[in-house]
Structure formats: C-alpha cells, structure tokens
C-alpha cells in the first residue's frame, strides 16, 4: 500500500504518482486466410493425385474449429490478465465478506424477486440498500460481470449489474431505475417523500451525484499524474460541497432525520471515499463537527448500509485496478478515461 501524506480538513494528496510508460506498438500483425479443401487430392481438386492433406471435409472443419476455440480461450485468458488476473496483482473479489456475506446467506433461497449483483459494485449496493431498507423479500445472486453469464445477459443484454428479475419473465436494470421501481411497489418504508416538489428535488440531486460526483470519484482514482490528482480532488470536493449545502441544515440525512433516496444514491461512494480514495489518494477524513461529518457518520451507521457492506480489504483489493488505471478495468473506467459519461 502506498505511503500516505499528512492531511488536515479537506487536504489534497501530495504523494507523487508514476505516470504509466508509453507502450510500443509491437511487431506488425500477420493475417491468414483458411481454405476449405478435401483430402483426396494435392490441391483439393479430387483429381486422385495424392497430397499431404489427409482429412475429410468434416475432419478438416473439426480441426479448424478446435483451433479457433483455442484462440478464443487464449484471448479470454489474456483479457482476464489485463483486468487483474496477474497473480502478483490484486483483483476484484467474487464473494462478499463481513456483514454483506451474512446478508447474502440469509437471502440465498429462491424468491420471485432476484437481485443479480457483484459484491464490489457500488451501483449494486444502491439497489441492495433499498431492498434491505424496505425489507422486501428477495434472493441475492452473486455474478461475475466480467464473465457475463447467460442468466445475466437475459436480464441486461449489456451484461452489467445490478439487474433485477421480478416474476418469471419481467426484468429491469440500472441502479436508479431499480430504486424507482422498488418505490413504485409501495412496499415497506418510502425513500422518496410524498409531495411532488420535494420528490423532484431529490431526483435533481440524485442526477447531480450521477453526473458530477461519481465521475469525479473515478477521475481522481484513475489519475496517475500528481497534478491531475490535485485538480480532480478539488473538483470532487467542490461537487460534494454543493450537495452538502443543499441538504437539510440539521440532518443527519439529506432531508432530515430519516434516510431517503438521495442518501442511498450517495451511500456507496461515501463508503468508498474512506475505504478506497483514502488509502490510494490520501482523501481526508471529514472534519469533526461539520455537516459533512454528521452525514457520513449517519450513512455509515445505518443498518441497511452496514448489512450490505463487506470488510475494508474487499474494497481495497477490488479497486487497485482502478488506482493503477489498468487497461480494460471496466466499461466505466474506459468511459472516464475517454471523457464520456457513465456507461
């Protein structure tokens, strides 16, 4: 783990980071074509002249198919290595730990409502917190979104989590859409307030989180240049500051005494500021006595958040790929690197 600078208040990271070395283009690639030939002639002409090709057409096709299969397997192994499969590197976890693991075990039985998720994913945690908060019966199914199992593709053709199946055929995906759907079920306590104007305000600030805070989090985490890290830390601090200024002055949550929609939208990144940006980029702890510190503590201590949170090591390991900005870490990481919005 890299050494950390001394920080106070909203201090910014000063630890120098090594920028990635440019990679050479490598040798020119060769391309070949395959010709389907019969084995009864030297050139597949069937003229009776013996040649080295002794396969029937069916055998020849089988050999070619096996060659293609081997090539595809090699490509998949190389891709996994790029994503952190190197044994000397930390990679994403495929099984929850701590409180989250206990919650997984208590929701492993078949249910008509199924949440397909990955233990390290913050977008999954949004939907998961909502289910726990509302105490809606559900089944949690852990999937590896990098392998994109067919059960996940059937729900979300893009193979991303979270994904929700409710009933034998109906499904949806995207964390905010899932949260809205769970609200519309009118089961359990509400996360959105009853009046239309305050609901609209909640949606507006949820949009702020998705458009500005989340991309800012990943820009800072993925930045390798020290100056870029300082700039991105300042931008992220300012965007969080806007959200805190819009919150109820007394709190402890965004709208006041009870956790609501905006709190759940923000909660996974509140957790990861301390568990990921702290170790990797020197993100400071909230200043004691501030409105921000009160909010962070309320989110961290809420039972629905605690029950869906793994041990710190899971996040530290799973986000090393982002902190090193490894190639093909995720669609989100690629989008941030190219300056696009969230995928």
C-alpha positions in Angstrom: 0.0 0.0 0.0 1.5 3.4 -0.9 2.6 5.7 1.9 0.2 8.5 2.7 0.8 12.2 3.3 -0.3 14.1 6.4 -3.6 15.8 5.7 -6.0 18.1 7.6 -9.5 19.2 6.8 -10.1 19.0 3.1 -6.4 18.5 2.4 -5.3 17.3 -1.1 -2.9 14.4 -1.9 0.7 15.4 -2.5 2.2 11.9 -2.9 3.8 11.7 -6.4 2.5 9.0 -8.6 4.4 7.5 -11.5 2.7 8.1 -14.8 2.3 5.0 -17.0 5.1 4.4 -19.5 4.1 4.5 -23.2 3.8 1.1 -24.7 5.4 0.3 -28.1 3.1 -0.7 -30.9 4.8 -4.1 -31.2 5.6 -6.1 -34.3 3.3 -5.9 -37.4 0.4 -8.4 -37.2 0.0 -11.1 -39.8 -3.3 -12.2 -41.1 -4.0 -15.5 -42.8 -7.0 -17.0 -44.7 -8.2 -20.6 -44.4 -9.1 -22.6 -47.5 -11.6 -25.5 -47.0 -10.1 -28.4 -49.0 -10.8 -32.1 -49.4 -8.0 -34.6 -48.7 -8.3 -36.7 -51.8 -6.0 -34.5 -53.9 -2.9 -32.4 -53.5 -4.9 -29.2 -54.1 -8.4 -30.3 -53.1 -9.3 -30.9 -56.7 -10.3 -34.5 -56.3 -8.1 -35.5 -59.3 -6.6 -38.5 -57.5 -3.2 -37.0 -57.1 -2.0 -37.7 -53.6 -1.2 -34.7 -51.3 -0.3 -34.1 -47.7 -3.9 -33.2 -46.7 -5.4 -36.5 -45.5 -8.5 -35.2 -43.7 -12.1 -35.5 -44.9 -14.0 -32.2 -45.1 -15.7 -33.0 -41.8 -12.4 -33.7 -40.1 -10.9 -30.6 -41.6 -13.7 -28.5 -40.2 -13.3 -30.0 -36.8 -9.6 -29.2 -36.7 -10.2 -25.6 -37.7 -13.0 -25.3 -35.1 -10.7 -26.6 -32.4 -8.0 -24.1 -33.5 -10.5 -21.2 -33.3 -11.7 -22.4 -29.8 -8.1 -22.5 -28.5 -7.5 -19.0 -29.9 -10.7 -17.7 -28.2 -9.7 -19.3 -24.9 -6.3 -17.6 -25.1 -7.9 -14.3 -25.9 -10.1 -14.6 -22.8 -7.1 -15.5 -20.6 -5.2 -12.5 -21.9 -8.2 -10.3 -21.2 -8.5 -11.6 -17.7 -4.8 -10.9 -17.1 -5.3 -7.3 -18.3 -8.2 -7.0 -15.8 -6.1 -8.1 -12.9 -5.6 -11.8 -13.4 -1.9 -11.5 -12.9 -1.2 -13.3 -9.6 1.1 -10.6 -8.5 -1.7 -8.0 -8.7 -4.9 -7.7 -6.6 -8.2 -8.2 -8.4 -11.8 -7.8 -7.7 -13.5 -10.1 -5.2 -16.2 -12.5 -6.3 -17.7 -13.2 -2.8 -18.9 -10.8 -0.2 -17.3 -10.7 3.2 -18.3 -9.5 6.7 -21.8 -8.2 7.2 -22.5 -8.4 3.5 -21.7 -12.1 3.4 -24.1 -12.7 6.3 -26.8 -10.9 4.3 -26.1 -12.9 1.2 -26.5 -16.2 3.2 -29.8 -15.0 4.6 -31.1 -14.2 1.1 -29.9 -17.3 -0.8 -33.3 -19.1 -1.1 -35.3 -18.9 -4.3 -37.7 -15.9 -4.5 -39.7 -14.3 -7.2 -37.7 -11.1 -6.8 -34.0 -11.7 -7.6 -31.1 -9.2 -7.4 -28.2 -10.1 -9.6 -25.1 -8.3 -8.2 -21.4 -8.2 -7.6 -20.1 -7.7 -4.1 -17.6 -4.9 -5.0 -20.0 -2.9 -7.2 -21.3 0.4 -5.7 -24.3 0.5 -8.1 -25.4 -2.9 -6.9 -25.1 -1.6 -3.3 -27.6 1.1 -4.1 -30.3 -1.4 -5.0 -29.3 -3.7 -2.2 -29.6 -1.0 0.4 -33.0 -0.2 -0.9 -34.2 -3.8 -0.6 -32.8 -4.0 3.0 -34.3 -0.7 4.0 -37.8 -1.7 2.7 -37.5 -5.2 4.0 -38.8 -6.6 0.7 -38.2 -10.4 0.4 -35.6 -11.1 -2.3 -33.0 -13.5 -3.5 -29.4 -12.3 -3.9 -27.4 -13.9 -6.7 -23.7 -13.1 -7.0 -22.4 -13.0 -10.6 -19.1 -12.1 -12.2 -20.0 -9.3 -14.7 -16.7 -9.7 -16.5 -17.7 -13.3 -17.5 -21.3 -12.2 -18.2 -23.2 -15.4 -17.5 -26.3 -16.1 -19.7 -28.6 -15.6 -16.7 -27.4 -12.0 -16.5 -27.4 -11.4 -20.3 -31.1 -12.5 -20.3 -31.9 -9.6 -18.0 -29.4 -7.0 -19.2 -28.1 -7.6 -22.7 -25.1 -5.4 -21.8 -24.1 -7.8 -19.0 -23.9 -5.1 -16.3 -25.1 -5.2 -12.7 -27.3 -4.6 -10.9 -30.0 -6.4 -12.7 -33.4 -7.3 -11.2 -35.8 -10.1 -12.1 -39.3 -10.0 -10.7 -41.6 -12.8 -11.7 -41.0 -15.4 -14.3 -40.2 -13.1 -17.3 -40.1 -9.4 -16.3 -36.8 -7.7 -15.5 -35.0 -4.4 -15.4 -31.6 -2.9 -14.7 -29.7 0.3 -13.9 -29.4 1.2 -10.2 -31.6 4.3 -10.2 -34.3 2.6 -12.3 -34.3 -0.3 -9.8 -34.7 2.1 -6.9 -37.6 3.9 -8.6 -39.2 0.5 -9.3 -38.9 -0.6 -5.7 -40.5 2.7 -4.6 -43.4 2.1 -7.0 -44.1 -1.3 -5.4 -45.3 0.7 -2.3 -43.9 -1.9 0.0 -42.1 -1.0 3.2 -41.0 2.5 4.2 -40.6 5.0 1.4 -37.3 6.6 0.4 -39.0 9.4 -1.6 -41.1 12.0 0.2 -44.9 12.2 -0.5 -45.0 15.7 -2.0 -44.2 16.1 -5.7 -41.9 19.1 -5.3 -39.6 17.5 -2.8 -39.5 14.3 -4.8 -38.4 16.4 -7.8 -35.7 18.0 -5.7 -34.4 14.5 -4.7 -34.3 13.4 -8.3 -32.4 16.6 -9.2 -29.7 16.0 -6.6 -29.5 12.3 -7.5 -28.8 13.4 -11.0 -26.0 15.7 -9.6 -24.5 12.6 -7.9 -24.5 10.6 -11.1 -23.3 13.4 -13.4 -20.7 15.0 -11.3 -19.7 13.2 -8.1 -19.3 9.6 -9.4 -17.3 10.6 -12.5 -15.2 12.9 -10.3 -14.5 10.0 -7.9 -13.2 7.8 -10.7 -11.2 10.6 -12.4 -9.3 11.1 -9.1 -8.9 7.4 -8.5 -7.6 6.6 -12.0 -5.4 9.7 -12.4 -1.7 8.8 -12.4 -0.2 12.3 -12.6 0.1 14.2 -9.3 -1.1 17.5 -10.7 -4.1 15.8 -12.2 -4.9 14.2 -8.9 -4.8 17.5 -7.1 -7.1 19.1 -9.7 -9.6 16.2 -9.6 -9.6 16.2 -5.8 -10.5 19.9 -5.8 -13.3 19.2 -8.4 -14.7 16.3 -6.4 -14.6 18.3 -3.1 -16.5 21.2 -4.8 -19.2 18.9 -6.2 -19.7 17.2 -2.8 -19.8 20.6 -1.2 -22.7 21.6 -3.4 -24.6 18.5 -2.3 -23.9 19.2 1.4 -25.0 22.8 1.0 -28.4 21.6 -0.4 -29.0 19.2 2.4 -31.2 19.9 5.5 -29.1 22.0 7.8 -29.7 19.8 10.9 -29.7 16.4 9.2 -28.3 14.0 9.9 -29.6 12.8 6.4 -30.2 14.7 3.3 -33.8 15.6 4.0 -33.6 15.5 7.8 -34.0 12.7 10.4 -34.7 9.7 8.1 -32.6 8.1 5.4 -34.0 8.8 1.9 -33.5 8.4 -1.8 -30.5 10.8 -2.1 -28.8 9.2 0.9 -29.0 5.8 -0.7 -27.8 7.2 -4.1 -24.7 8.6 -2.3 -24.1 5.9 0.3 -21.8 3.6 -1.7 -19.4 6.4 -2.6 -19.4 7.8 1.0 -18.1 4.3 2.0 -15.6 4.2 -0.8 -14.2 7.7 -0.1 -12.8 6.4 3.2 -12.0 2.8 2.1 -10.7 3.5 -1.4 -9.8 7.1 -2.0 -8.3 7.4 1.5 -5.6 4.7 1.1 -5.0 5.2 -2.7 -5.2 9.0 -3.0 -5.0 10.4 0.5 -8.6 11.6 0.7 -9.1 13.2 4.1 -11.5 12.2 6.9 -14.4 14.5 7.4 -13.6 17.4 9.7 -15.2 16.8 13.0 -18.3 18.8 13.8 -19.1 19.6 10.2 -22.4 18.9 8.4 -20.5 16.6 6.1 -19.1 14.6 9.0 -22.6 14.2 10.5 -23.9 12.9 7.2 -21.1 10.5 6.6 -21.5 9.0 10.1 -25.3 8.7 9.7 -24.8 6.8 6.4 -22.1 4.6 7.7 -24.1 3.6 10.8 -27.4 2.9 9.2 -28.4 -0.8 9.5 -29.3 -1.1 5.8 -25.9 0.2 4.8 -23.9 -1.8 7.3 -25.7 -5.0 6.3 -24.6 -4.6 2.6 -21.0 -3.6 3.4 -18.1 -6.0 3.2 -14.8 -5.8 5.1 -12.4 -3.0 4.1 -10.0 -5.3 2.4 -12.5 -6.3 -0.3 -12.8 -2.7 -1.5 -9.0 -2.1 -1.2 -8.3 -5.1 -3.3 -11.1 -4.7 -5.8 -10.2 -1.0 -6.6 -6.4 -1.5 -7.1 -7.1 -2.0 -10.8 -8.7 1.5 -10.9 -5.9 3.1 -8.8 -3.3 1.7 -11.3 -5.6 2.5 -14.2 -5.0 -0.9 -15.8 -6.3 -1.4 -19.3 -9.8 -2.7 -19.7 -10.6 -2.4 -16.0 -14.2 -1.9 -16.7 -16.6 -0.1 -19.1 -16.9 2.7 -16.5 -13.1 3.1 -16.3 -12.8 3.2 -20.1 -15.6 5.8 -20.2 -13.8 8.0 -17.6 -10.5 7.7 -19.5 -12.2 8.8 -22.7 -14.1 11.7 -21.1 -17.5 10.1 -21.7 -20.4 9.9 -19.2 -21.3 6.8 -17.2 -22.0 3.8 -19.3 
